Amino acid sequence: MLSVALPDLAECEREALLAPFLAFYGEALAVDSVVFPGIAELLSAIEARGLRWGIVTNKPEGLAVGVVEGFGWTRRCAVLVGGDTLPQRKPDPAPILLACERLGIAPGEAIYVGDDERDVVAARRAGMVSVAALWGYREPGDDPLQWGADHACADARELLARTDLLPA
């Protein structure tokens, strides 16, 4: 985030700002945060079908827990793996393999939805179906249709409508 917000600063200058930034960010995780359109409906539909969902993020686990709590998802989210839960981070498949292990499922029984090429690469390496989320945060010029995902969805409502991806 700091490199995007402060691209003209040298890496060492940004590094000096990291600790105070993370402290501020940690206190403001859910302040003015909103989920992307259709996410609430998608999660409710997944749960109504008796399925479980989880989060695997490169965000530090403590911050990810704060986001999940801020959205009121603590009891709903079946598994949460942060960027510092393991020594490896995406695109290494280890974090999503750990999530599957904690859920008691094989990677081939899950789909991984991500808004970054690292997500698609990690899913592919884990033997999991990947969906490129065409919504989310991306660098200018980053084209998710070039990531090699198995599927791509414009928004969460399209994902929900994809009966070939989510069981009825």
Secondary structure as GFF3:
##gff-version 3
##sequence-region A 1 168
A	DSSP	alpha_helix	2	5	.	.	.	ID=ss1
A	DSSP	alpha_helix	11	27	.	.	.	ID=ss2
A	DSSP	alpha_helix	39	48	.	.	.	ID=ss3
A	DSSP	beta_strand	54	56	.	.	.	ID=ss4
A	DSSP	alpha_helix	61	70	.	.	.	ID=ss5
A	DSSP	beta_strand	79	81	.	.	.	ID=ss6
A	DSSP	alpha_helix	94	103	.	.	.	ID=ss7
A	DSSP	three_ten_helix	107	109	.	.	.	ID=ss8
A	DSSP	beta_strand	111	114	.	.	.	ID=ss9
A	DSSP	alpha_helix	117	126	.	.	.	ID=ss10
A	DSSP	beta_strand	129	133	.	.	.	ID=ss11
A	DSSP	three_ten_helix	144	146	.	.	.	ID=ss12
A	DSSP	beta_strand	151	153	.	.	.	ID=ss13
A	DSSP	alpha_helix	156	161	.	.	.	ID=ss14
###
